[in-house]
Amino acid sequence: MRVLAVMERLYPQAATELVHRNPFELLVATVLSAQATDASVNKATPALFQRYPDAFALAQARPEEVEPYIKTIGLYRSKARNLVRLAQRLVEKYGGQVPKDKASLQELPGVGWKTATVVLGAAFGVPGIAVDTHLTRLARRLGLSEARTPERIGAELEQLFPMDKWVYVHHALILFGRYRCTARKPKCQECPLYADCLSRGAW
């Protein structure tokens, strides 16, 4: 598929921009990234992870103790509550480790389908295309999917690309949407997929 060829040329090493050192840090960062930018999360997490380096440490915290570390991130109060409960669940059910299956991940506080898919792919290499606002926008503009829900869009995208490319496609399309095919001022004049875009000429 031409889209895949273009992504591989533009972003040969595409990966998550959330800075992390292990699956626990990636899980926490991904929960924090909901309705927030990766950049804002990356500014907050170094101090957070220094204070709470693993699930055992975070499970002992009170939400109000976590809040100052993530106050610059949207919805920080509810996220602080979810992170503490998430850490407690990891300790109680999984020995402090991040589970490697989607059903178990989605049972964790603050973790939905998208977060679970991101963590499984980036931390454990489990195939899946997680869908955020960038992928939703690109899927429509490029005619890849007209579905309404992220889960359905993800399923339709997975039909279009080889399974061993699913995780890569997720990250590459996010980068393309974040830096080139932006919501308000897409860089159409330098877009290698302009001929394929159903929205061409709209900007």
Residue frames as qw, qx, qy, qz and C-alpha x, y, z in Angstrom:
[[0.000, 0.887, 0.461, 0.000, 0.00, 0.00, 0.00],
 [0.387, 0.633, -0.029, 0.670, 1.27, 3.46, -0.92],
 [0.421, -0.833, 0.049, -0.356, 0.46, 4.89, 2.51],
 [0.875, -0.432, 0.117, 0.186, 2.73, 2.35, 4.18],
 [0.745, 0.293, 0.083, 0.593, 5.54, 3.00, 1.68],
 [0.087, 0.786, -0.016, 0.612, 5.34, 6.74, 2.32],
 [0.632, -0.747, 0.083, -0.191, 5.31, 6.26, 6.10],
 [0.909, -0.204, 0.105, 0.347, 8.35, 4.00, 5.94],
 [0.550, 0.488, 0.041, 0.676, 10.19, 6.64, 3.94],
 [0.131, -0.794, 0.029, -0.593, 9.20, 9.52, 6.22],
 [0.526, -0.617, 0.405, -0.422, 9.42, 7.77, 9.60],
 [0.692, 0.252, -0.676, -0.019, 11.58, 4.63, 9.31],
 [0.346, 0.041, -0.778, 0.523, 12.07, 4.48, 13.08],
 [0.432, -0.486, -0.140, -0.747, 8.59, 5.56, 14.17],
 [0.455, -0.223, -0.784, 0.357, 7.90, 4.91, 17.85],
 [0.320, -0.838, -0.443, -0.002, 5.98, 6.45, 20.71],
 [0.248, 0.633, -0.202, 0.705, 7.14, 9.90, 21.79],
 [0.657, -0.700, 0.025, -0.279, 6.21, 9.15, 25.40],
 [0.265, 0.586, -0.696, 0.318, 9.49, 8.85, 27.28],
 [0.860, -0.384, 0.145, -0.304, 9.62, 5.65, 29.34],
 [0.038, 0.583, -0.810, 0.045, 12.07, 3.02, 30.53],
 [0.065, 0.015, 0.991, -0.113, 9.78, 0.07, 31.18],
 [0.198, -0.442, -0.767, -0.421, 6.16, -1.10, 30.74],
 [0.271, -0.655, -0.579, 0.403, 5.04, 0.44, 34.04],
 [0.134, -0.466, 0.033, 0.874, 6.28, 3.90, 33.04],
 [0.068, -0.078, -0.642, -0.760, 4.72, 3.54, 29.60],
 [0.221, -0.556, -0.796, -0.092, 1.38, 2.55, 31.13],
 [0.224, -0.666, -0.378, 0.602, 1.40, 5.53, 33.50],
 [0.096, -0.328, 0.280, 0.897, 2.47, 7.93, 30.74],
 [0.091, -0.242, -0.757, -0.599, -0.20, 6.65, 28.37],
 [0.211, -0.672, -0.691, 0.159, -2.91, 7.07, 31.01],
 [0.202, -0.625, -0.142, 0.741, -1.69, 10.63, 31.57],
 [0.143, -0.119, 0.505, 0.843, -1.68, 11.37, 27.83],
 [0.082, 0.605, 0.776, 0.157, -5.46, 11.12, 27.52],
 [0.035, 0.934, 0.314, 0.166, -6.69, 14.58, 26.43],
 [0.346, -0.850, 0.245, 0.312, -3.14, 15.90, 26.87],
 [0.582, 0.724, -0.370, -0.031, -0.07, 16.23, 24.67],
 [0.922, -0.023, -0.223, 0.315, 2.86, 13.85, 24.83],
 [0.370, 0.521, -0.270, 0.720, 5.10, 16.86, 25.38],
 [0.422, -0.624, 0.188, -0.630, 3.22, 17.89, 28.51],
 [0.951, -0.291, -0.061, -0.088, 3.36, 14.35, 29.83],
 [0.812, 0.233, -0.241, 0.477, 7.10, 14.08, 29.19],
 [0.073, 0.631, -0.285, 0.718, 7.69, 17.26, 31.19],
 [0.631, -0.534, 0.181, -0.534, 5.85, 15.88, 34.21],
 [0.970, -0.104, -0.201, -0.091, 6.90, 12.24, 34.33],
 [0.558, 0.405, -0.550, 0.471, 10.62, 12.50, 35.24],
 [0.174, -0.390, 0.530, -0.733, 9.84, 13.87, 38.71],
 [0.828, -0.159, 0.045, -0.537, 6.83, 11.57, 39.05],
 [0.928, 0.135, -0.347, 0.028, 8.86, 8.47, 38.25],
 [0.323, 0.443, -0.601, 0.581, 11.70, 9.55, 40.50],
 [0.410, -0.311, 0.466, -0.720, 9.26, 9.74, 43.41],
 [0.819, 0.046, 0.432, -0.374, 7.22, 6.68, 42.39],
 [0.081, 0.518, -0.754, -0.396, 9.53, 4.38, 40.40],
 [0.203, -0.033, -0.952, -0.227, 7.24, 1.35, 40.37],
 [0.518, -0.457, -0.515, -0.507, 3.75, 0.13, 41.15],
 [0.611, -0.387, -0.592, 0.354, 4.66, -0.72, 44.73],
 [0.254, -0.144, -0.224, 0.930, 5.69, 2.85, 45.49],
 [0.243, -0.194, -0.291, -0.905, 2.73, 4.42, 43.71],
 [0.543, -0.413, -0.694, -0.230, 0.29, 2.06, 45.41],
 [0.472, -0.393, -0.545, 0.571, 1.30, 3.50, 48.78],
 [0.098, 0.051, 0.016, 0.994, 0.56, 7.09, 47.73],
 [0.222, 0.641, 0.593, -0.435, -2.58, 9.12, 48.26],
 [0.457, 0.668, 0.446, 0.382, -4.02, 10.83, 45.18],
 [0.063, -0.997, -0.051, -0.018, -3.42, 14.27, 46.69],
 [0.547, -0.610, 0.410, 0.401, 0.27, 13.40, 46.99],
 [0.596, 0.186, 0.598, 0.502, 0.44, 12.53, 43.29],
 [0.275, 0.877, 0.395, 0.007, -1.46, 15.59, 42.09],
 [0.130, -0.890, 0.193, 0.391, 1.40, 18.14, 42.40],
 [0.455, -0.294, 0.679, 0.495, 3.55, 16.03, 40.03],
 [0.273, 0.324, 0.769, 0.479, 0.93, 16.03, 37.27],
 [0.090, 0.693, 0.432, -0.570, -0.86, 19.33, 37.91],
 [0.090, 0.505, -0.360, -0.779, 0.21, 20.73, 34.53],
 [0.057, -0.050, -0.901, -0.428, -1.66, 17.90, 32.76],
 [0.516, -0.188, -0.207, -0.810, -5.37, 18.08, 32.03],
 [0.837, -0.302, -0.286, -0.356, -7.77, 16.22, 34.33],
 [0.318, 0.461, -0.726, 0.400, -4.96, 15.77, 36.82],
 [0.483, -0.302, 0.543, -0.617, -7.18, 15.09, 39.84],
 [0.924, 0.097, 0.114, -0.351, -9.06, 12.20, 38.28],
 [0.733, 0.482, -0.467, 0.110, -5.82, 10.90, 36.73],
 [0.018, -0.510, 0.707, -0.489, -4.11, 10.96, 40.12],
 [0.724, -0.143, 0.447, -0.505, -6.93, 8.87, 41.59],
 [0.923, 0.318, -0.100, -0.194, -6.79, 6.44, 38.70],
 [0.490, 0.586, -0.605, 0.226, -3.02, 6.06, 38.86],
 [0.274, -0.411, 0.718, -0.490, -3.05, 5.19, 42.56],
 [0.828, 0.050, 0.363, -0.424, -5.87, 2.69, 42.08],
 [0.796, 0.510, -0.313, -0.090, -4.15, 1.29, 38.99],
 [0.232, 0.561, -0.730, 0.315, -0.92, 0.76, 40.94],
 [0.530, -0.250, 0.632, -0.507, -2.81, -0.91, 43.76],
 [0.906, 0.247, 0.117, -0.324, -4.47, -3.28, 41.31],
 [0.621, 0.581, -0.523, 0.065, -1.12, -4.10, 39.70],
 [0.056, -0.466, 0.776, -0.422, 0.31, -4.98, 43.11],
 [0.664, -0.080, 0.526, -0.526, -2.73, -6.96, 44.25],
 [0.884, 0.318, 0.215, -0.266, -3.35, -8.96, 41.08],
 [0.800, 0.569, -0.126, 0.143, -0.12, -8.99, 39.07],
 [0.806, -0.316, -0.040, 0.498, 2.76, -8.74, 41.52],
 [0.180, -0.773, 0.093, 0.601, 3.41, -5.17, 40.46],
 [0.315, -0.116, 0.672, 0.660, 3.90, -6.10, 36.82],
 [0.464, 0.376, -0.112, -0.794, 1.98, -4.83, 33.81],
 [0.722, 0.182, 0.661, -0.094, -0.21, -7.61, 32.36],
 [0.118, -0.303, 0.655, 0.682, 0.34, -8.57, 28.74],
 [0.101, 0.407, 0.849, 0.321, -3.25, -9.14, 27.63],
 [0.092, -0.352, -0.227, -0.903, -5.84, -6.57, 26.62],
 [0.557, -0.581, -0.514, -0.297, -8.67, -7.79, 28.83],
 [0.645, -0.451, -0.382, 0.484, -6.56, -7.54, 31.99],
 [0.304, 0.031, 0.004, 0.952, -5.23, -4.12, 31.02],
 [0.223, -0.442, -0.369, -0.786, -8.71, -2.77, 30.35],
 [0.598, -0.600, -0.531, -0.002, -9.80, -3.77, 33.84],
 [0.500, -0.197, -0.285, 0.794, -7.26, -1.34, 35.29],
 [0.003, -0.855, -0.358, 0.376, -8.55, 2.09, 36.40],
 [0.050, 0.814, -0.201, -0.543, -8.06, 4.73, 33.72],
 [0.178, -0.295, 0.806, 0.481, -7.20, 2.18, 31.02],
 [0.714, 0.448, 0.220, -0.491, -9.46, 1.86, 27.98],
 [0.889, 0.344, 0.277, 0.119, -9.14, 0.13, 24.64],
 [0.464, 0.838, -0.179, 0.226, -6.76, 2.70, 23.16],
 [0.264, -0.777, 0.537, -0.198, -4.39, 2.79, 26.14],
 [0.834, -0.190, 0.516, -0.037, -4.33, -1.00, 26.34],
 [0.824, 0.521, 0.160, 0.155, -3.56, -1.30, 22.63],
 [0.228, 0.890, -0.321, 0.229, -0.78, 1.29, 22.84],
 [0.465, -0.647, 0.582, -0.164, 0.88, -0.37, 25.83],
 [0.900, 0.029, 0.435, 0.018, 0.67, -3.86, 24.38],
 [0.725, 0.657, 0.043, 0.202, 2.20, -2.70, 21.12],
 [0.188, 0.862, -0.347, 0.318, 4.94, -0.39, 22.40],
 [0.452, -0.625, 0.580, -0.262, 5.93, -2.41, 25.48],
 [0.679, -0.147, 0.715, -0.076, 5.39, -5.99, 24.35],
 [0.051, 0.298, -0.727, -0.617, 5.17, -5.93, 20.56],
 [0.371, 0.381, 0.831, -0.160, 1.60, -7.24, 20.50],
 [0.127, 0.220, 0.555, 0.792, 0.08, -6.34, 17.10],
 [0.008, 0.747, 0.633, -0.202, -2.63, -3.70, 17.12],
 [0.208, 0.393, 0.188, 0.875, -3.50, -0.27, 15.72],
 [0.156, -0.594, -0.552, 0.565, -4.61, 2.07, 18.47],
 [0.186, 0.621, 0.439, 0.623, -6.69, 5.00, 17.23],
 [0.208, -0.510, -0.343, 0.761, -6.48, 8.54, 18.58],
 [0.304, 0.812, 0.227, -0.443, -7.69, 11.83, 17.14],
 [0.020, 0.613, -0.568, -0.548, -4.81, 11.92, 14.64],
 [0.166, -0.020, 0.943, 0.288, -5.59, 8.48, 13.22],
 [0.321, 0.615, 0.669, -0.267, -9.30, 9.24, 13.14],
 [0.225, 0.807, -0.068, -0.543, -8.61, 12.36, 11.08],
 [0.003, -0.484, 0.740, 0.467, -6.18, 10.63, 8.72],
 [0.324, 0.186, 0.926, 0.053, -8.43, 7.62, 8.20],
 [0.376, 0.740, 0.471, -0.297, -11.18, 9.92, 6.95],
 [0.156, 0.811, -0.263, -0.499, -8.99, 12.20, 4.88],
 [0.004, 0.432, -0.824, -0.366, -7.26, 9.31, 3.15],
 [0.764, 0.097, -0.282, -0.572, -10.42, 7.26, 2.73],
 [0.255, 0.257, -0.918, 0.162, -9.09, 4.42, 4.86],
 [0.178, -0.381, -0.878, 0.230, -12.14, 4.21, 7.11],
 [0.250, -0.455, -0.190, -0.833, -15.44, 5.99, 7.62],
 [0.564, -0.426, -0.694, 0.134, -16.19, 4.23, 10.91],
 [0.257, -0.828, -0.059, -0.494, -17.23, 6.31, 13.90],
 [0.735, -0.663, 0.134, -0.041, -15.62, 4.54, 16.85],
 [0.026, -0.755, 0.652, 0.060, -11.88, 4.16, 17.48],
 [0.613, -0.167, 0.771, -0.047, -12.27, 0.41, 17.89],
 [0.743, 0.523, 0.414, -0.056, -13.98, 0.04, 14.53],
 [0.347, 0.890, -0.283, -0.085, -11.53, 2.37, 12.78],
 [0.292, -0.604, 0.741, 0.029, -8.68, 0.33, 14.25],
 [0.718, 0.099, 0.688, -0.038, -10.24, -2.91, 13.03],
 [0.663, 0.724, 0.185, -0.052, -10.67, -1.51, 9.51],
 [0.131, 0.866, -0.479, -0.059, -7.11, -0.18, 9.41],
 [0.505, -0.397, 0.767, 0.009, -5.85, -3.59, 10.52],
 [0.789, 0.386, 0.477, -0.037, -7.53, -5.08, 7.45],
 [0.493, 0.867, -0.064, -0.019, -5.47, -2.79, 5.22],
 [0.117, 0.788, -0.590, 0.134, -1.97, -3.34, 6.59],
 [0.714, 0.113, -0.679, 0.124, 0.13, -6.46, 7.32],
 [0.714, -0.654, -0.248, -0.042, -0.15, -7.57, 10.93],
 [0.754, -0.210, -0.122, 0.610, 3.59, -7.25, 11.51],
 [0.261, 0.331, 0.085, 0.903, 3.27, -3.56, 10.59],
 [0.312, -0.760, -0.524, -0.226, 0.33, -2.68, 12.84],
 [0.522, -0.686, -0.198, 0.467, 2.31, -1.22, 15.73],
 [0.414, -0.113, 0.268, 0.863, 4.57, 0.66, 13.33],
 [0.030, 0.540, 0.545, 0.640, 1.59, 2.04, 11.36],
 [0.381, -0.810, -0.439, 0.083, 0.03, 3.34, 14.57],
 [0.481, -0.606, 0.000, 0.634, 3.15, 5.29, 15.51],
 [0.351, 0.045, 0.441, 0.825, 3.96, 6.48, 11.98],
 [0.032, -0.655, -0.568, -0.497, 0.45, 7.80, 11.31],
 [0.397, -0.818, -0.314, 0.274, 0.45, 9.61, 14.65],
 [0.442, -0.409, 0.188, 0.776, 3.67, 11.37, 13.68],
 [0.201, 0.301, 0.572, 0.736, 2.25, 12.19, 10.25],
 [0.196, -0.773, -0.544, -0.260, -0.91, 13.62, 11.80],
 [0.486, -0.730, -0.213, 0.430, 0.92, 15.47, 14.54],
 [0.366, -0.535, 0.241, 0.722, 3.49, 17.20, 12.37],
 [0.117, -0.035, 0.622, 0.774, 2.20, 17.22, 8.78],
 [0.260, -0.424, -0.669, -0.552, -1.50, 16.47, 8.31],
 [0.051, -0.129, -0.593, 0.793, -2.58, 18.63, 11.22],
 [0.150, 0.601, 0.758, -0.202, -6.21, 19.39, 12.00],
 [0.140, 0.869, 0.257, -0.399, -6.32, 23.09, 11.13],
 [0.264, 0.856, -0.327, -0.301, -3.34, 23.89, 8.93],
 [0.906, -0.013, 0.373, 0.197, -2.14, 20.72, 7.19],
 [0.159, -0.638, 0.488, 0.574, 1.05, 21.08, 5.17],
 [0.791, 0.456, 0.378, -0.153, -0.64, 20.13, 1.91],
 [0.434, 0.839, -0.286, -0.162, 1.95, 21.70, -0.40],
 [0.115, 0.592, -0.796, 0.046, 4.64, 19.28, 0.76],
 [0.735, -0.121, 0.550, -0.378, 2.43, 16.25, 1.37],
 [0.035, 0.290, -0.879, -0.377, 3.47, 13.05, -0.45],
 [0.152, 0.335, 0.928, -0.056, -0.08, 11.71, -0.02],
 [0.238, 0.364, 0.088, -0.896, -1.84, 14.79, -1.41],
 [0.389, 0.123, -0.644, -0.648, -3.09, 12.94, -4.49],
 [0.353, -0.216, -0.910, 0.003, -4.71, 10.34, -2.22],
 [0.017, -0.221, -0.570, 0.791, -6.38, 12.84, 0.11],
 [0.031, 0.632, 0.744, 0.216, -10.14, 13.18, -0.06],
 [0.175, -0.871, -0.298, 0.349, -9.81, 16.64, 1.53],
 [0.495, -0.074, 0.267, 0.824, -7.30, 18.05, -0.94],
 [0.073, 0.461, 0.377, 0.800, -8.08, 21.60, -1.90],
 [0.413, -0.758, -0.500, -0.073, -9.97, 22.30, 1.34],
 [0.495, -0.723, -0.068, 0.478, -7.08, 24.38, 2.75]]
